Amino acid sequence: MPISEDEYDFRTSQEPQVSMSKAELRKTHKPIMEKRRRARINHCLNEIKSLILEAMNKDPARHSKLEKADILEMAVKHLQNVQRQQLALAMATDPSVLRKFKSGFNECATEIDRYKNNLKFLKFLPLPFQQFNPLK
């Protein structure tokens, strides 16, 4: 059974070290720890790839050699689509969702406007900030 990084650190710190200082030990173990970290990242990316391909109904055989960036981009796009679908469903089942969103947005815009008007040193801000009015 493989041991975790924490267990590994604990076990190695308990073993008597005759000639190596803590700094030397850390330097010696760093490549091993980095290799494990990269392995965990790659394992998780492969899991994400499988889940995303399945969710998008894509053939894993045709997408066996995806780059890590491609996997992450696909995951982000998929999550954005899920978010949009959830919002659309919420709006369809409860029409007050859109009203609540608009109300919250307007509250924030009013608060920003109030804060902006209370600034004593507004003239020192760049021009685009001086002209900002979210209510227009």
C-alpha positions as CSV (number, residue, x, y, z in Angstrom):
1,M,0.0,0.0,0.0
2,P,1.5,3.3,-1.0
3,I,2.1,5.9,1.7
4,S,1.1,9.5,1.6
5,E,3.6,12.4,1.4
6,D,2.9,13.3,5.0
7,E,3.5,9.7,6.2
8,Y,6.6,9.6,4.1
9,D,7.9,12.9,5.7
10,F,7.1,11.6,9.1
11,R,8.8,8.2,8.6
12,T,11.9,9.7,7.2
13,S,12.1,12.3,10.0
14,Q,12.0,9.4,12.5
15,E,14.9,7.5,11.0
16,P,18.3,8.3,12.4
17,Q,20.4,10.3,10.0
18,V,24.0,10.2,10.7
19,S,25.6,12.5,8.2
20,M,22.7,14.5,6.6
21,S,21.3,17.8,7.9
22,K,17.7,18.6,7.5
23,A,18.4,20.9,4.6
24,E,20.4,18.2,2.8
25,L,17.6,15.7,3.5
26,R,15.0,18.1,2.1
27,K,17.1,18.6,-1.0
28,T,17.5,14.9,-1.4
29,H,13.7,14.2,-1.0
30,K,12.6,17.2,-3.1
31,P,12.8,15.4,-6.5
32,I,10.8,12.5,-5.1
33,M,8.1,14.7,-3.7
34,E,7.9,16.7,-6.9
35,K,7.6,13.5,-8.9
36,R,4.7,12.4,-6.6
37,R,3.0,15.8,-6.9
38,R,3.2,15.7,-10.7
39,A,1.8,12.1,-10.7
40,R,-1.2,13.3,-8.6
41,I,-1.8,16.2,-11.0
42,N,-1.6,13.9,-14.0
43,H,-3.9,11.4,-12.4
44,C,-6.5,14.0,-11.7
45,L,-6.2,15.5,-15.2
46,N,-6.9,12.0,-16.6
47,E,-9.9,11.7,-14.4
48,I,-11.2,15.1,-15.5
49,K,-10.6,14.1,-19.1
50,S,-12.6,10.9,-18.7
51,L,-15.5,12.7,-17.0
52,I,-15.6,15.6,-19.5
53,L,-15.4,13.3,-22.6
54,E,-18.3,11.2,-21.1
55,A,-20.3,14.3,-20.2
56,M,-19.8,15.8,-23.7
57,N,-20.6,12.4,-25.4
58,K,-17.2,12.4,-27.1
59,D,-15.4,9.2,-28.1
60,P,-12.4,8.7,-25.8
61,A,-10.6,6.8,-28.5
62,R,-10.6,9.8,-30.8
63,H,-9.3,12.1,-28.0
64,S,-6.6,9.9,-26.4
65,K,-3.8,12.5,-26.8
66,L,-5.3,15.7,-25.5
67,E,-2.9,18.3,-24.0
68,K,-3.4,19.3,-20.4
69,A,-4.5,22.8,-21.5
70,D,-7.1,21.3,-23.8
71,I,-8.5,19.2,-20.9
72,L,-8.7,22.2,-18.6
73,E,-10.3,24.4,-21.3
74,M,-12.9,21.7,-22.0
75,A,-13.6,21.4,-18.3
76,V,-14.1,25.2,-18.0
77,K,-16.4,25.3,-21.0
78,H,-18.4,22.4,-19.7
79,L,-18.8,23.9,-16.2
80,Q,-19.9,27.2,-17.8
81,N,-22.5,25.4,-19.8
82,V,-23.8,23.6,-16.7
83,Q,-24.0,26.9,-14.9
84,R,-26.0,28.5,-17.8
85,Q,-28.3,25.5,-17.9
86,Q,-28.9,25.8,-14.1
87,L,-29.6,29.5,-14.4
88,A,-32.0,28.9,-17.3
89,L,-33.8,26.2,-15.3
90,A,-34.0,28.4,-12.2
91,M,-35.4,31.2,-14.2
92,A,-37.9,28.9,-15.9
93,T,-39.1,27.4,-12.6
94,D,-39.0,30.6,-10.6
95,P,-39.4,33.9,-12.5
96,S,-38.4,35.9,-9.5
97,V,-34.8,34.8,-9.9
98,L,-34.2,37.3,-12.7
99,R,-36.0,40.0,-10.7
100,K,-33.8,39.2,-7.6
101,F,-30.6,39.3,-9.8
102,K,-31.6,42.7,-11.2
103,S,-32.4,44.0,-7.8
104,G,-29.1,42.8,-6.4
105,F,-27.2,44.3,-9.3
106,N,-29.0,47.7,-8.9
107,E,-28.2,47.7,-5.2
108,C,-24.6,47.1,-5.9
109,A,-24.5,49.8,-8.6
110,T,-26.3,52.3,-6.2
111,E,-23.7,51.5,-3.5
112,I,-20.8,52.1,-5.9
113,D,-22.4,55.4,-7.0
114,R,-22.8,56.4,-3.3
115,Y,-19.2,55.5,-2.5
116,K,-17.9,57.3,-5.6
117,N,-19.9,60.5,-4.7
118,N,-18.5,60.4,-1.1
119,L,-14.8,60.3,-2.2
120,K,-13.1,63.5,-1.2
121,F,-10.3,63.1,-3.6
122,L,-12.2,62.1,-6.7
123,K,-10.3,64.6,-8.8
124,F,-7.1,62.5,-8.4
125,L,-8.7,59.4,-10.0
126,P,-8.2,58.7,-13.7
127,L,-10.9,60.2,-15.9
128,P,-12.7,56.9,-16.7
129,F,-13.4,56.3,-13.0
130,Q,-14.7,59.9,-12.5
131,Q,-17.3,59.3,-15.3
132,F,-18.4,55.8,-14.1
133,N,-22.1,55.6,-13.6
134,P,-23.5,52.1,-13.6
135,L,-27.1,53.3,-13.4
136,K,-27.1,55.0,-16.9
